[in-house]
Amino acid sequence: MSVNYENFPFWIIALATLLAWSIYAIGIIMFARLGLIWALLYVAYCLWCEFNLLKRSCRNCYYYGKSCGFGKGRLCALFFRPGDPAKFTARKITWRDLIPDFMVSGLPLIAGIIVLIRDFSWLIAGLLVLLIILTTTGNSLVRGNLACKYCKQQELGCPAIEMFKAAKKNKR
C-alpha cells in the first residue's frame, strides 16, 4: 500500500504547473514566430484542452475541490459543480483520447521546425530541445514520481493508470 496525499503539497503543484506553463510558453513563442494569429489560436487550443479536462475529468475526480498534484481540483470547483465519481472510474481511455494532449506539445514542435526551416535560430533550436525534454522527461518525472504515484484516485480507479498498465503489460 502506498502513501497517498489527501491534498498534495504546494511544491508538487507548483512544479507541475510550472512544467505545463513552460510547455505552453514555448508553444506560444513558436507560433508567435509564424504570426500573432497562430499564437492566439494555440492559446485558444490550450485553453480548450484545460477546459475540457476540468469538465470531463476533474469534476468527477476524488480531488474535486482539493489540491491534486496538478492543482486542478480546486480550480475545477471554481468553474464547475461536482460530477459523479463513478463516471471517472468507469471511463475508458485509449491512446486516441490522448491525442489532444499530445498536440499541446506536438503542434509547437511542428511550428518550431517550420520556423527553423524558414530562418534558422539557435534560440528556436534550443527551445525545441527544451520542449522535447519537458514533454518527455519532465512529464514522466512529474507524473510518475510525484503526482500519480501519490494520487488517492488511483486506489479508487484511474482510467489513465489502467491504460498505461495495460500498455506496459502488452510490451512484455
Secondary structure, DSSP 8 states (H G I E B T S, - for coil): ----BSS--HHHHHHHHHHHHHHHHHHHHHHHTT-HHHHHHHHHHHHHHHHHHHHHTGGGSTTTTS--TTSHHHHHHHHS----HHHHHH----GGGGHHHHHHHHHHHHHHHHHHHHS--HHHHHHHHHHHHIIIIIHHHIIIIIIGGGBTHHHH--HHHHHHHHHHHHH-
